[in-house]
Amino acid sequence: MKTLIISGSQSPESRSVILCKEVQKRLKTKKGTIVRFIDSRKLNITPFYHKQKADMDKVAKSVKWADNIIFGMGVHCYSVNSALKAILDYSCGDATGKLFGIVCAAGGDRSYLSTMHLTQICMNEWRMIQLPRIVYATGKAFDGNKVTSKDVLDRLDTFAEEFYRIGKKLA
Ligand SMILES: Cc1cc2nc3c(=O)[nH]c(=O)nc-3n(C[C@H](O)[C@H](O)[C@H](O)COP(=O)(O)O)c2cc1C
């Protein structure tokens, strides 16, 4: 199973990147799984994405390569940030029908429905199939760059387990 993790955050202290790395760590222990990680902070990317064709094309190649995709998002104005939207818009054309999962960092407990924007984009645009479980965490779940909340750690375990189980069947 080939899994692509795309982290959309541009923040140097990104918490969704930490969540993505925790998922990567867990998936790497699963038999027959190859995980590729795209940290969008390292890409030449702005909302004016046509100017960053080279990097966006690289992401598109990884999307094509992958059996399934995990998106890391930070909530911005109850939605996805502009960098992730640019990646979705430009690079996800070959994501059609693939399984996807969402891990999300937010400032507040009440923004959890913001992930629905990502769901809508993936399902309406590419008929992707979502793992019906999201990892959602606020700053309270972290101590520095470590996840310390037992609840979130348990969710990361369950998310990775289920993503692997279903992903393998669909791959
Ligand atoms: C421009 C901007 C808008 C934000 N909007 C929201 C919001 O609507 N709801 C919320 O819970 N947090 C909001 N936040 C807080 C972020 O979701 C939070 O900092 C989260 O950790 C971002 O993910 P990241 O650390 O991976 O970048 C916002 C942050 C920024 C910078």
The ligand as an ORCA input file, in Angstrom:
! r2SCAN-3c Opt
* xyz 0 1
  C      -5.310     33.043      9.717
  C      -5.686     32.065     10.792
  C      -7.025     31.728     10.945
  C      -7.410     30.814     11.931
  N      -8.709     30.460     12.044
  C      -9.099     29.562     12.982
  C     -10.458     29.157     13.099
  O     -11.329     29.598     12.362
  N     -10.773     28.250     14.048
  C      -9.829     27.728     14.903
  O     -10.172     26.890     15.747
  N      -8.534     28.077     14.803
  C      -8.148     28.971     13.867
  N      -6.833     29.328     13.754
  C      -5.834     28.674     14.632
  C      -5.146     27.513     13.899
  O      -6.096     26.562     13.454
  C      -4.145     26.838     14.822
  O      -3.078     27.752     15.067
  C      -3.583     25.552     14.259
  O      -2.566     25.067     15.115
  C      -3.050     25.756     12.839
  O      -2.489     24.560     12.333
  P      -0.903     24.440     12.149
  O      -0.311     24.646     13.525
  O      -0.674     23.066     11.641
  O      -0.491     25.487     11.176
  C      -6.437     30.234     12.787
  C      -5.090     30.601     12.623
  C      -4.719     31.492     11.641
  C      -3.255     31.849     11.491
*
